[in-house]
Amino acid sequence: MSGKEVNDYLTEGMYGTRLPKEEERKKYLGTLRERIVLALTVGQVMSDKGIDKLEDAMKENKGAKLLINGHVSSRFLTEEKALANKYNIPYTIITDETNETDIGAVLAFDYAVDKEDIFVKEIQKKDENSIKDEKNNSLFSKVKKWFK
């Protein structure tokens, strides 16, 4: 036989036609990376750390759709759903029991946009207590504590 073998036909019949970049689709909730405008991790979705960036992206990309990881509890998704409704962006909750991903939500188009930075960078801020602790670890402060 030329082209496809019998095993190829049997595999397609049992499991369906193979999709290109299947691993990428599993990671990004069923879409391709080249279509994504913004991606939030599960932690960012649960803590609402990327909600401002998501709102900005929704304002700029009216034709996009929001894909939400179904493994994230619905109580953490109220802000994302409210934003999607506010900007008339359709959202879909994707629950894939066979695959696990660390992606919590994806704002994507049906076509390629090839945006380079799709992830929200988390800014580490030092709070006042950690700055005080750093000051208290100086040699002078340690000697001073001995005589108190």
C-alpha angles and dihedrals in degrees: 000000000000123000108000125034126219090257090056091054091047092049092050090048093052102037105019130244115322114249120220114252092013094168090054091051091051091053098045099046096263100317135094124256092238090063096052124106097178135003126194125195122233090255092053091050093049094048096037090231095140097041094107092051089047091053092049091050091049091052091052098041109048096166096055128105130221120232115195128195108245092210090071112091114254092236088069093050101062094099094048093048092047091052092048090052092045093056096035093244116152115233132198128195110222117203113181111176095188098053133050124202136176091223112107102181137001130197106205146157129227089245136048119282097164098212111181102211110041099155126084111238114226113227114217110217122191111226123218093260094059091049090051090048090053091052091048091055094067119115093247093053091050092052090046090055091055092062096046 
